[in-house]
């Protein structure tokens, strides 16, 4: 199963760059406060500030685990 994804980069008015469904999204890191990573075909892990978030989409409904103040 291929997920749809999009990244939009705002540069100056009228010169945005958009990447959409071009390969497989594996990892996005923004500074030290955001990290999104695909751990397996059905598991994603995120760090948002001091919080860790794991998402498993292998079943009918996503299972989300949030770990507050982990980092």
C-alpha distance (Angstrom), angle and dihedral (degrees) to the residues before:
residue distance angle dihedral
X1 . . .
X2 3.80 . .
X3 3.78 118.2 .
X4 3.77 120.9 -142.4
X5 3.78 114.2 -123.0
X6 3.80 140.0 167.7
X7 3.80 136.8 -168.5
X8 3.81 119.5 -165.0
X9 3.79 120.3 -166.1
X10 3.81 114.9 -160.9
X11 3.79 109.4 -150.6
X12 3.79 114.9 155.9
X13 3.80 125.4 -25.8
X14 3.78 108.3 -67.0
X15 3.81 97.0 11.0
X16 3.80 103.9 84.8
X17 3.79 119.3 149.7
X18 3.79 119.3 -144.0
X19 3.80 126.2 -172.0
X20 3.78 113.9 -169.5
X21 3.82 130.1 178.4
X22 3.81 91.8 -23.7
X23 3.79 102.3 147.7
X24 3.78 125.7 -40.6
X25 3.80 119.5 -39.3
X26 3.80 106.7 -129.3
X27 3.79 109.5 159.7
X28 3.82 141.6 3.9
X29 3.81 121.3 -173.0
X30 3.81 124.1 -179.0
X31 3.79 114.2 -177.7
X32 3.79 115.1 -59.1
X33 3.80 96.1 -51.2
X34 3.86 103.9 65.4
X35 3.79 131.0 43.8
X36 3.82 125.0 161.3
X37 3.80 119.1 -178.7
X38 3.78 135.4 173.1
X39 3.81 105.2 -131.6
X40 3.83 97.4 179.8
X41 3.80 136.7 -14.2
X42 3.81 89.8 -78.3
X43 3.82 104.7 25.7
X44 3.81 129.6 77.5
X45 3.79 127.0 -178.0
X46 3.81 127.0 -160.9
X47 3.75 138.2 -176.2
X48 3.78 113.8 -159.8
X49 3.77 110.2 179.3
X50 3.81 105.6 -54.0
X51 3.81 95.0 -17.2
X52 3.79 129.4 95.2
X53 3.81 120.1 -151.7
X54 3.81 127.0 -172.2
X55 3.80 121.3 -169.9
X56 3.81 124.0 -169.0
X57 3.80 115.9 -168.9
X58 3.81 98.6 176.4
X59 3.81 95.6 108.8
X60 3.77 135.0 52.3
X61 3.82 91.4 -81.0
X62 3.81 129.3 32.7
X63 3.81 115.6 -104.2
X64 3.81 112.5 -144.6
X65 3.81 125.3 -166.1
X66 3.82 118.2 -171.7
X67 3.79 122.1 -165.2
X68 3.82 109.9 -166.8
X69 3.80 120.9 -149.4
X70 3.78 93.6 2.6
X71 3.80 97.7 141.8
